[in-house]
Amino acid sequence: METELVEKAALGDRQAFAALVESRYDFIHAVAWRWCGDRQDAEDVAQEVCIRLASAIRGFKGASRLSTWLYTVTLNAARDQVRKRRRAEWRDAAYLRERAVLEGGTGEDDNEELWQAVRQLPDKQRDAVLLIYGEGLSHAAASEVLGCAETTISWHVHEARKRLKVLLCDAAA
């Protein structure tokens, strides 16, 4: 059934495309939320993915599963959103630190959570951890989504664990 929808949507059938988006929207939104950690950002990413799918569906050749392909499209949109959010947060954080110092505080947030720490990891480590632990994918499936070797995924996860220990210990101190 889904294969038919994909084929019809790729040929320009709007009803098939709408049915495909409707059937996969919750999946896309859930992945986006885990990557972004913010409801509004997740909704923005999910909407962006749906817009991108309108033209990208023509490029889906069925070489991988649709869910793997959707992970990749959603991951790319989430990365774009996270970059945009980081730029705004850096600007806002600089303002808040300056204001906190002027008011006699430190401007630091001592309540770092695990997933917030994960989002601070370098892109490849963060992506590997979110796919493995957030999405529950195997190392093989994560390597397919990220387009790298399975051993590379394992290395990114290993490095992420070391970095998370430092990030979480610093947050607790």
Secondary structure, DSSP 4 states (H G I P E B T S, - for coil): -HHHHHHHHHTT-HHHHHHHHHHHHHHHHHHHHHHH--HHHHHHHHHHHHHHHHHHGGG--SSS-HHHHHHHHHHHHHHHHHHHHHHHHHHHHHHHHHHHHHTTS--------HHHHHHTS-HHHHHHHIIIIIS---HHHHHHHHTS-HHHHHHHHHHHHHHHHHHHHHHH-
